[in-house]
């Protein structure tokens, strides 16, 4: 679907077709400077809902032909150069609360994984230190069952709050989400708004030690100060993506301004002049070389969305 296709018969701009909300709409928003890769085209309209009820009302009231795309802090996202048609939903302050209960913690979808880990440390709550090694937010972590350093969301998730595509507020137990390695079975049109995690009392010194070890491991092994999108490919069964990429001779490989990291070759880097097309082409080149060399077909862990420069869906 192109941007122009979302205009009504009388050529009405999309923003004028959308329902009244308590949050904020913004047209033609440059997303490139908001993504970790620093690439990508504009969003036709960005909607920042006030709270979950505002989001639900929007979904119930929007025209059926208007697509909705949810983005978080964009740490594991590649937005293509032609941008995103329809409405891009970004959850902000209304989804940024953290509250502790008995052996539990509830965090809004916009809470950074690192900030939840830090809050749990301050409260002396165990089990969430691994989140300090995930450069994303709670909503994105729910969608992809994010994980790091031997632990995943599914290991500690108790329940999730969400809004369905037709604007119904729901709370679902973790067991219904079908979570597996970097995947959930949740319907694509569900928008997660909060999550409750198991967080029993723990030893603050041990938790702080674990978080410091994770910090040092990331800094020593990953290009965390580069324009990157985190781990590019999911590890295949019984293997490591970076080892397959290295064995296929892809370390340091370049396409335009995009490069496979020399430090950790499961990371793609924008060296300063890359387009989204450069990065995606490089990723596909790596996948092809790995398949030729090992027979393994790597699966993208980075989410790729939007239109190409010709205004076409990939």
N, C-alpha and C positions, 0 to 999 in steps of 0.2 A: 504493500500500500504506500503510495506516495503522499507527501505532505498535502498537495493540492486536492487529492481525492477526498479529504475529510471536510472540505467546504460543502455547504448545503447547496441546493439548486439555485438559490439566489446569490451565490458566491459569498455567503456570510462567513467571516473568519471563525475558526474553530472556537476561540475563546468566548464568542457571543452565543454559541450553542450549548455552553456548559451551564449546569445548575448553579444557583446561588449557594455560597458556602461561607462558613465563618473563618476559614483559612484564607490562603492567598493564591491567586493565579498570577503567572508571569509568562509573557509570550517570548518566543524566539530566544531562548536562553542558551548562551554558549556554555557547553558542558566540558569543553576541552580542558579548561583550567581547574575544573573540579575533580578530574580523574587523576589517579596516581600516574598513569602513563602520560598525561598531558597531551592527549590527542582526542579527536572525535568531533562530530558535527553538533548542531544545535538541537535542543528539544523544542518541538512546536509549541507546547505549553507545559510549564511546570506547575504542579499543584502541591502546596504545603498545607496539609490539613491541620486543624487546630487540635484535634484529638480523634480517638477511634470512632466516636459517634459522627463527627464531621466527615470522616473518610467514608463511613457506611452510607451516609446520606448522599454524598457525591456519587458513589457507585450505583445507588438506586436511581438517581436522577439523571445520569449522563445518557446521551444518545447511544443506542445499542451498537452503532457502527464505529464508535470512537474507541480505539485501542488504548489500553492502560499498561504502562511499564513502570515497575518499581525499581528504584536504585537506592543504594545505601551510601556508604562512604567511598565506594568505587575502588576499593583496594584490590579486588579480584575481577575487574570488569574491563572490557574493551568495547568502547562505543565507536561504531564505524563512522567514516568521514562524512556520510550524507545525513547524519543525525537521526533523530527518533521522531516519527510521526505520532500524532495523538497526544495523550497526556502522560507526562512523567511524574510519578508520585515520589516525593521525598519526605520522609518522616523526620520531624525536627524536635523542638523543645517539648511538645506535648507527648513525646514518646521517649523521654530521656530520664525517667525516674528509676531509682533503685530503692527497694524496700525489703527489709529483713524480717523474717518470722522464725518460728521454732524449726530449726534444721532446714530452712528453705530461704531462698532469695528470689524476688521477682524483679525483672529488669525490662524496661521498655525496649522496643526494637531498635531505637536509635542509639542506645547505649553502646559505647565502644567496648569490645571484648576486654581490652587492656584495662579500661576504667572499672569494669565489673570485677576483674581480678584484684585490682588495687583496693576496691571497696570491701571485698571479701577478706583481704588481708587485714585491713583496718578493724574489721569486726571479729577477727580470729576465726574465720569460717574456712573449712577445708574443701578440697575437691575442684577448685576453679583456677588454680595457679596456671594450668596449661593455657588458659585463655589469654594470658599475657603474651603468648607467642603467636597469637592470631591477629593479623592487622586488618580487622574488620569490625562490623557491628553485630549485635545480637540477631537482628532480622535476617541479615545475609547468612549468618551462621546456622540459623534454623533451616533456611532454604536448602543449603548444600551440606548440612551435617558437617560443619567445619571442625577441624581438629589440628592438633600439633603435639609433638613430643609424646606420642603414645596414647593420647586421649582424644575423644571426640565429644561433640555436644550430646549425642545419644547416651553417653555413659552417665551423665548427670542431669539430663532433662527430665522434669516431672510432668509438665504440661505446657501448652502454648495457647496464646490468645491470638485471634485472627479475625479478619473480615473476609467473607466470601466474595466472589465476583459479583454476586447480585445484592451485596450490601447487608449481609446477615452477620451479626457479631457472634462469635463462637469461642468456646474454650475446649480444647481437646487434650486427652491424655497422650503422653509421649508415645505409648505403644501403638497408637493408631496412625502414626506418621510414616511407618515403613522406612525407618532410617537405616542406611547402610553406608559403606565407605563413600564419602563425598556425594551423598544422594539422599533425597527423601521422596516418598511417593505422594506427597501433598499435591493437590491439584494446582495447575499453573496459575490459576486466577486467585488463589488465596493470598492475602497480604497479611503477613505476621505483624502483630502489634506489640507483643510482649511475651515473655517466657518466664516460667518458674523452674528453678533448679534446686536440686538437693545440695544443701550447704551445711553440713554438721559442724559442730565446734571442732577446732583443731589447734595445733600449736603454732603460734605466730612466728616463732623463730624458724621452724621447719618450713612453713609456707613461704616466708621471705627468702629463705635459702633456695627453695625450688624456683622461685621467680627470678632470682639473680642468676642461677645457672642457665635458665632459659634465655635470659637477656644476653648473657655472654655467648651462648651457643649461636644465637641469631646474628649477633654482631660479627662473629668470627667466620661465619659460613655463608651468609646471605648478603646480597647487594642492597641493603635496606636504605641506603642514602641515594640510590639511583631512581630514575623514573621507570618504575617497573610495576607489574601487576601481581606480584607474589608468584607462587608455584603455578607454572603454566599448564602442566599435564598431571593428571592423577597417576599415582603409582599403579602399575599393572599387578595382577596377582603374583605374589612371590618375587617381586622385583622392585627396583628403584628406577624411576623415570630418568633421573640425572645420569645414572650409570649407562643406560641404553643410549642416551643422547651423546654422551662422551664417547662411547664405543663406536658410534656412527660417524665420528669426526666432526661434530657440530659445535663444539666449544669455540666461541669467538666468531661463529658464522654471522654474516651480515646480509641484510637486504635493505637498501636505501639507508635510512637513519636508524634502523632497528638492528640489534645485535644480541646474540646469545651470550649471556654473562660468562666471563672468564672465571669468576669466583664460584658460581653455582649455576651449572648449565641447564637447570630446569627453570631458570628465570630469563625472561626476555626484557631487554632494556631499550628505552628510547634514548639514544645518545645525544639528542638535542634537535634533530631535524626530521624525525620519523613521522610518518602518517600512520593512521590506524591500519591502512592497507599494507604498509610496509611490515607492521608487526604481525598481522594475520598471515600475510604471505610467508614471512619467516617461520611462523609456527607451523604452517602446512608443509613447508619445505623440510623442517625438522621431522615432522610425522612421517613424511614419505621416506626420508633417508633411514630413519629408525626401522620402518617396516621392511625396507629393502635389506637392511643389515641383519636384522634379528627375527623378522617375521612378526614382531609385536606391533599392534596398532594402538598408539597412544591416544588416550581420551583427553580432550581439553578439560581442564579444571577451571580455567578462566572463562567467564561467561561473556559471549560476544553478541551484541545486540545492535539494532539500527540498520540503516540503509547504506549502500556504498555511494561513491561519488556520482554515479549515474542515477541515483534515486531508486535503486532496486534493492529488494530484499535478497540477502545472501542465501 
